[in-house]
Amino acid sequence: MPPDNGMQPKALHAAADVERYAYRLHRDGYRRKLLTMSPTQLEEILSVSVEERIQLVEAVWDSIAQHPESLPVTEAQRKELDRRLADHLKDPQAARPWSQVRDSLARKK
């Protein structure tokens, strides 16, 4: 999430505000691809209801989830995944089903 820099989406009213917001997102390294979207498109997205924006975010997230192999994995994450896989292969019986873990966590609340 971009830092609070005084240009919150709900405050965007004019195309110039949207353009400045898009520039700041770009400048701060957030979603460089956003700049290929016109300020008018961004303004339209930010002007719809919260419910509609949530639906949009869900649709975008679903499209990302369809291709998990395209998500970048850092070297540290890769090492951790390799370590966990090696642990599991050494002792598969040590694994617990998700239902057990979930129930255990629920009892701790």
Steps between C-alpha positions, in 0.01 A plus 500: 500500500639841413602728782258765615615804309190714526346368177261234619279352224174614663621860472556480126255714311676661208692328223807696612474342846481155343799574281703621800397192698600268212833684472566461873417130482747469216765716666474302821534172312140382532345325205706652222252348254237735643639778285382320186150564634367840407418745780137479386496121545657531845254773597210281386623204706553713810158662466295179523366377832720316747301182431573528126869569563517193725344294219761641262782414740361147537488460121859625468615271783323202339679573173834504685419178686434322170872532421689458829813400310531858377538638854859582586664301779802648675812295558424497875147372436634232262752384763227482765273299269788264419574458871137422580474251214821327613363479858177350371677246280715392797197442726162516321325373814590821684255693285158586642186545293371857469182404684707403808703820489186712455323327791805544720514872421126540560535346848769755590266796447 
